[in-house]
Amino acid sequence: MKVDLHCHSTASDGVLPPAEVVARAHERGVHMLALTDHDTLEGLDEARQAAQQLGMQLINGVELSCTWGGATIHILGYGFDLDAPALCQAITDLHHGRWARAEEIARRLTIKGMPGALEGARAVQQELGDSGNAPARPHFAEFLVRAGHARDRAEAFRKWLGSGKLGDVKQHWPSLEDAVGSLRAANAWVSLAHPYQYDFTRSKRRRLVMDFIAAGGHALEVVNGMQPAEQVGTLSILVREFGLLASVGSDFHAPGQWAELGLYRPLPDDLPPLWARFANDQSLITAL
């Protein structure tokens, strides 16, 4: 059974509406899908309806932003109770935090001689589909390209929006412990997203994993798209050492970019897959 437990739609920073993400996953042979938009549950109802029509299993999913060690960290939650008070409050707080972050990014860009960023990023976002969520960094990147401040999105991130750059605003996120706690209170299974995307040393990454476990985390995203095989190997060692579950996902955002739905390196056979914990639990998935 092909699964994909990490993808995004126009509810956050993807370019396809939730129903189209589901349809594309189905076309690519995915049987179990988790839509994991950033800090929002907005796309799940639309995705659920589409999955029901196609006979797919859709897992409730979300990717929450948080902070650890002065860096922004992402954690993935699966199979949670949609109406859990702690999670609903966390999502509300993150919604406000994302708008505050967008305003701060725009303010910083204005100081550097790039005015109109919030309105421009919002316009890019609305072209993809109306959403009440704040524009994200990919929307700002497209604005910078259109306004002539960057040759392409890659340069926009490299110069202005990437980790440690002017647009890397993180003070509005909860702590790792609080984010994991909100998900655990909603009966979620919790995975640490793409551990190799953080610019950490090996020892700091290991400390992150240990603190994640102490906070109540269950799994590592061992495979994130077509990441280098040696990274998969290193993360597999951590899963074995700490007795964790393993997760996989494409981290799909848009066709033709770095990831495609259902496409990722294979998970080592000896690792316990996270999705086995809810593959047969009909309370957590879309009815077939």
Summary of the structure (lengths in Angstrom):
residues: 288
radius of gyration: 18.1
end to end distance: 14.7
largest distance: 54.5
contacts: 1013
relative contact order: 0.17
helix: 43%
strand: 16%
